[in-house]
Amino acid sequence: MAPSATEIEHINHVILREIDLNVEHDADDHVAFGGDDQWFYSDKTKQFDLSRGSEKKLVLNADDGIRNHRGILIDPASTMLIIIDMQNYFVHPSIRDHSEGIKTVEPLLRVLAKCREESVQVCWLNWGIDDQDLKVMPPAVTRGFNKAMAHERGGGWHVGLGKPLPDDQVPEAHRGERCLLKGTWNADIYEPFKEHMTEGDLRFDKARMSGLWSPELPMHKWLRASKMKTLLFAGVNTDQCLLGTLTDAYSWGWDCILLGDCAATMTGLGAKEVCDYNIATNMGFVTDSDIFCGAESILKAKKAAKDPEQLATPPESAEWRPVDGLEDEEMSDDEFVDCTPDEVEVELGGDENKENKKMT
């Protein structure tokens, strides 16, 4: 479902009213991209700054052979890693031989560790359906899974979405399970990742290739309310659910970065290479686990005040932690948000469909 112009205007208002648009940059050295919510490209460093003036930045240094730039700067506090469909049904060896998917486990575990270190939010986006989903499922979606005829003839492994899995494809304890039904073993996250999950991780179910196809989806609402701006993508399959979600994220205005060696597909036919090319040239950026895990964390230098007595005192409720070795900059009271995160509410929906989302 494509967003209407009215929906885009409303959601941009929700997002932009919480963003500090007073980003310092040298107009002679930078090229701006976008409207109020801008990226900046530096002619000197050949890097794109996606951080929107954040105090802390992660610098991903890399030469992009396609677009000829040397990396990107992101704000870890407004960045989320989305891991797509790393579920038993798609990558467990007892169900299918997804050797390329298995290869992503090791680099993705390293990326997870880096995300914990830099306080980057982690999200697990998985297929997870119920009977109501099946009632309203579009024919094209069910056809993609319903290849039971090919299986009966010995030429395929697909079964109908929501149908019982063949006994020879699942461990004995899970026989009789329905395909990708919520709460089943086959819909659960692949075991090597389970011990690396934390209580702070987010989990969202989806019933389409894309997890962002509708603004009414829980993940869509959460992303808008949380002010996340940059999304890192990993998982399977690159040309299907990952690309579908990334494409919708791009259309709705989020920054999109593909971690190439943390994504895989069984399609062949050069599908992954085509996806990498289109993402790098049109929708965002492509990097890998080595670049991300080696990213340098830097703090924005503050300007020294001419008169220490001119330094404004932040409200008691504002969190302000000075950084050792850096001088305080001159600030005004209105640069501080005089509330705590629990007191921030974001209104979602039009006049006929409003809800208040409390930030936590």
Secondary structure, 3 states (H helix, E strand, C coil): CCCCHHHHHHHHHHHHCCCCCCCCCCCCCEEEECCCCCEEEECCCCCEECCCCCCEEEEEECCCCCCCCCEEEECHHHEEEEEECCEHHHHCCCCCCCHHHHHCHHHHHHHHHHHHHHCCEEEEEEECECHHHHHCCCHHHHHHHCCHHHHHCCCCCCCCCCCECCHHHCCHHHCCCECCECCCCCCCECHHHHCCCCCCCEEEEECCCCCCCCCCCHHHHHHHHHCCCEEEEEEECHHHHHHHHHHHHHHHCCEEEEEEEEEECCCCCCHHHHHHHHHHHHHCEEECHHHHHCCEEEECCCCCCCCHHHCCCCCCCCCCCCCCCCCCCCCCHHHCCCCCHHHCEEEECCCCCCEEEECC
